[in-house]
Amino acid sequence: MLVLICVGIAILIALVAGVVALAAGGSGGSSSTASSKLDTSFTEPAQYDSIDAVYNQESFSCGATDSRCVETFMRKVTDDYGPRASLGILDRLEREHKVDLSVNDHQMAHVVGRETAKDYGSNFKAFDLCPITFNYGCSHGFFEYVLARTDTPKQAATTICESLGGSNHFLTAGFSCYHGVGHGIMMAEAYNVQNSLKACNTMPKDTAKDGCWQGVFMENVNAGMTGRALPGVFKKSDPLAPCDTVGNRYKHECYINHAGWLMTVAKDDLRKGSRYCLKAKPTKYKSSCWQSLGLMVTNPVWQGPLGPDLAGQPTAKIAAALCARFPPAGQKDCVVAGVDNIANFDQLKVTREHAFCMQVAATLREDCYSRIGLDIAARTQDQPLIRQSCRPLGENAKFCLEGAGLAFRS
């Protein structure tokens, strides 16, 4: 599972609370000031007839690029009606161009997640209110809030993530939950990567460890990009550090989250940054490194700095042009990661993926549509629903179905 890089002021706010509370509770005592601040009782959000009804009731008057105003609005709607209403409205505001795509919607979902834990209780029922839209940002933010108010990372993880065991969406929601654990552990460990990975290894299962590692490395890159990483972790003389020195079991999650730092070193020159990946060893991790960068190309927030010369063109065309700047060996990885990124947001909707695949080089088109199918199958095992989701792709639906492991029916 691939998760988009999230960087923003809200992470800095969570950092202060997380380090203070978790460092105080790191000894694992049975009671603490931190845990006493956590309300684990569940409060049901107010009922509403529809997203449209809430939209009409709440007064949105922000400028399209005013992130602070949008954040305040999102908090209010979450307080009033819960995260499904607030994130549903955010989706509508984006579709109506009342919130610009330059506003980091994943980070806004983090804000909603923290507000959800505060308003509705730090427990599974409240956690399960978070929709998986905006790349699971609500789930991430929810866990950040809880982690800052429990005695140990494992306690927070077990309290919330393991409660998902009977859920039909454990694979996605569970992974996302432990991804949030990784973010919080890094905050608690004052950005010591090795100590954070050791903490992740105390998690109860392999999927939990993997999700936790991913959160650690994502938060590490966030820190590197904003000058908060520990000295010596990142080196401009060695753009692949620390991924080229961590143990092999961690390398994929390190490289798949490394793009933000590569672009920092390369000053947003995608041609230059993608060629750093050629030095990744063992060689199979070149793919992870390229896919990390590929996640950026279909993200409108990144398209501006990565392709200023492409401004004004359709986003799908910009993304395909950015993939063409990779070395030939990395262009397929760019394309499949570009699809993965869209799928993280759009789930079973294939409209934007279809537009992207139609723009990529003809030699990569089959791989592009096959990846759509693979991503759909990762989100549902309902075969009729998979076929329904692939159907809008027309003659390319057969590649989508093959990617999902299903036979094409003419």
N, C-alpha and C positions, 0 to 999 in steps of 0.2 A: 504494500500500500504506500502511495506517495502522498506526501503532505506538503502543501505550498509553504514557502518561507513567510513567516509573519514577523514583521518588525514594526514597532510603534511605541508611542509614548505610554500606552497602557501597560506595556511590559515593564517599563521603568517604575511605574507606580507599584505594580505587583512585586517587583524585586525588593523594594524597601520593606514591605510588609512580610514577604516570604522569608527573607534572610533573618530578620529579627525574630520572628515567631518560631521558625523551624530550628534555628541555631539554639534557641533557648530550650527547645524540647528534644534536642538530639540525643540526650542521654537515655531516652526511652522510659522516663518515669511514668507512673500510672496517672498522675494528675499534673496539670500545669495551667498557667495563666492562659496559654495559647488555646488549649483544648476547651477551657471553660468559656471561651468566646464563641464557640461553634454551636449554633442551634441546629440540632438534627431532627427536630419535629417537622412534619410536612404540612404546608399550607396550600390549599387548592387555589389556583389563580381564578380571578373573576371570569365568569362565563361571558361569551359574546356570540352574536349571531353569525358573523362572517368577518373576514379580513377587511372587506370593503366597508362594513359598518364601522369597524374600529378606525379605519383610515379616515372616514368622513367625520368621526367624532374628534379625533386627535388633530390638533392644529399644527401643521408642518409649515414653517415659514423660513427655513434655512436657505442660504445660498447653496448652489449645487456643489461647490468645492469647499464649503465651510465645515471641516471635520469636527471641530469642537462643538458647533451647534448641532450637527447630526448626532454626535455622541450624547449630548444632553437630551435630545428628543428620544433617542433609543432607550435611554434609561427610564424616561417617564412612561413610555408605552409598556416597557417590561414591568415596571412597578404596577401599572394599571391592569394589564391583561396577560402578562407572561411572555416567554420568549418566542413562542410560535406566532403570536400576533405581531410582536415587534420585528422579527426577522421576515415575516410575510410582508409586512409593510415596506421594509427596506428593499425587498425584491421588487415590489411594485414601483417604489420611488426610482430605482435604477432603470426599470423598463420604460418609465415615463420621462427619463432624463432629468428628474428633479434632484437626484444625487448622482454626481459625476463618477465615472468609473475610476478616476484618479483617487477617490476616497477609498481607503483600504477597508473593504467590506468584511474581510476575514477578521481584521482587528476589531471592527465594530461588533462582530459576533462574540469575540472574547469579552468585550464590555458587557454584552447581554448575558453571557454565561456567569460572570461574577455577580451581576445584579440578581440573577435567578437564584443562585445559592444563598445570597443574603436575604432575599424576599420570601422564598418558598421552602427553605430548609436545605441543609447539607446532607442529603440522603439520596438513595437511588430514585425514588419517585420524582423528586425535583430534578435530578440529573436527567431522567428520561423525558422530561419536558423539552429538553434541548433538541431541536431538529438537526439533521445532519447537513443542512444547507450551509453555504459559505465555508466549505472545507472544514466542517466540524468545529468551527471556532467557538460556538457556544459551549460545547463539551470541554474544550481546552480551558476556557475562561472559568468555567464552573470548578474545575479541578484546581486551578491556581488559587482560587478563593479558599477551598477546603484545606489544601496543603499548607497554606499559611497559618492555619488555625488548629492543626493537629500536632501530636507529639512527635511522630516519625512519618516519613514518606510511606513506609509499608502500611502503617495504620490507616492513613488516608486512602491508599490504594485498595486495601482490603475492604474498607467500609463502603466504598462506592463501586469500584470496578468489579469485585467479585459478586456483588449483588446482581450483576447483569447475567449471572450464569443461566437462568431460565429464560432469558430473553431470546426472541427469534433473531435479533440483530446483534447478538453478542460479538460476532467476528469483527464487524465494523465499529460498533460503539465501544466494544471492549478494547480494541487496539487504540482507538482514539483516546480513551480514558487513560490508558497507560502512557500514551504519548504525552498527555498533560502531566502525568507523574514525572516524566523526565525533565520537562521544563522546570517544574517546581523543585526537583532535587538539585538541579544546577544552581538555582537561586539559594537553596539552603546550604549548599557546599561552597558558596562564594566562588563559583565558576571553576572549581577544581574538577577537571574532566575525569581523571582516573578515580577519584573518590566517588564521583557521581555514577560512573559505570559500575563500580563495586556495589553501590546501593541498589542499582537496577537489578543486579544479579541476585538480590534477595527476593525478587518478585516470584510469584508462585508457579509460573509456567513459561514456556519458551516464547509464546506470543506476547506475553506481558513483558518479558525482558526485551524483546525486539522493539516493541512500541516505546518502551522507556528509553532505550538507547537512542532511538530516533529523536525523541524530545530533547535529550541531552545535547546531541550534536546540533539540532536546530537552534536551541537556546545559545549554544556556544558561538555559532555563526552570528546570531543576533548581537551577542556581546562583542565579537570581533569587529563588526561593521560600525558599532557605536562607541568603540574605544573602551569597553568595559571588560574585555578578556584579560586573563592573567598574563603577565609578561612572558614572552617566549612561546606561547601557544601557537600564535600565527606569525608567519615570517614572510615578508614581501620577497625575500631572496629565495624562498621555497613556497610557491603558491599552494602546493598540495598539503602542506602541514596544517593540522596534525594527522590528516588521514593516511599519510604515507608512513607513519610511525606507530599507530595504534594496532592492536592485535587483529588478526585476520577476521575474527568473528564479528568485529565492530566495523570493518572497513566499508561495507555496503552502506550502512546507515550514516556513516561519516560522509562518504562521497556524495550520497544522494541529497544531502543537505548543504553541500559545500559551495553552491553556486554564488551565493551572496558575497562570500569572501573572494572568490575568483574574479567577480566583477569589480570588487573594490580594488584589487591589485591591478586588474587590466583597465581600470577606469572606464568601465562599461563598453569596452571594445570586445564584442562577442567573437570576432575572428581570433583575436589574440587569446582571450580567455579559454575558448574551446580547445585551443592547441596545448594549453597546459595539461589537459587530460591525457595527452599522448604519453606522458611520463608516468602515469599511474601503474603501480605494480601490486600484486600480480596483474597481468594484462586484462583479466576479465573485469577489473574495476574501472577500466576506461569507460565501459558502458555505463556504470553507475554515475561516474563523473559527468559524462555527456548528458545523461538523462536529468541530472540535477539542473543543468543549464536549460535543457529542453522544457522543463516545467515553467520557465520564465517566459518563453516566447509567446504563449497564448494567454498570458496575463496582461491585461491592459495597463496595469500599474507599472509594469516593467517595460512594456513596448516603447514608451516614450524615450527613456534614457538609452535603451539598447539600439533603437533605430530612429533617431531624430530625422534622418534623411527620408524616412518612409511616412512621415506624419501626413495625415489626411486620407490615407488609403484604408480600405476595410481591414478590420482586425485580423481576419483570416488570411488575407494577402500579406499583411505585415509579418504574421507568424511564419508563413511558408518562406518568405524572403529571409527571415532571420535564420531559419534552419539551413538555408543554402549557404550561410556563412561558416558553417561548421566544416572541419576537414571531411572529405568524402566518407571515411570510415565511421564518422560519428553522426551522419545525417539521419540515418534510420532511428538511432536512439533519440535524437531531437524530436523527430516526428511522433514516435510512440509516447514520449513523455509529454509532448504538447497535448495529445489526446487525453492522457491520464489526468493532466491538470484540469481540463475542461470537465471531465467526468467527475472529478472531486466536487465540483460545484453543481453541475447539471444532472448528476445521477443518471437516470434512464432516458433523459431527453437528449436527442442526438443532433439537433439542428445545428448547433455551433460546431460540433465535431465534423459533421458532413461538409459544412462550408470550408473548414480547414483542410480536410482531406482532398477536396476538389482543387485546392490551390497548390498542394505539394507536388514535387516532381513525379512524373508518371511512373517511374520505376519504384517509387515508394508508396504508391496509392493503395495497393493491395495490403501492404503492411499496416497502413493507417486504418483502413476499414476493419481489418482483422483485430486490431487493438481495441476498437470500439466494442466489438463483440466480447473480447476478453474482459473488458471493464464492466460490461453489463452483467456477465456471468458471475463476476465477483460480488455483485450487489443483489442478485436474486437467483434462485434455483428454479423458479417457475418458468418452465419451458415455453408455454404459450405467451407469457409476458416477454420473454426474451425475443421470441419471433415477432411479436407486435412492436417491440422497440427497434428492431433491425429493419422492419418493413419500410419506413420512410426513406431509407437509403437507396431505394430503387434497384438498379442492376447491381449495385455494390452490396446489397443485402446478403448475398451469398458469402462474401468475405467476412462480413459481420457474424453470420451464423457459424461459419467455420472457426472463427476466433473464439466463439462461445462454446465450441465443441458439439454443435448440432449440424445435422445434414440439411442441405438446401433442398427445398421443395419448389419446383417450378409451378 
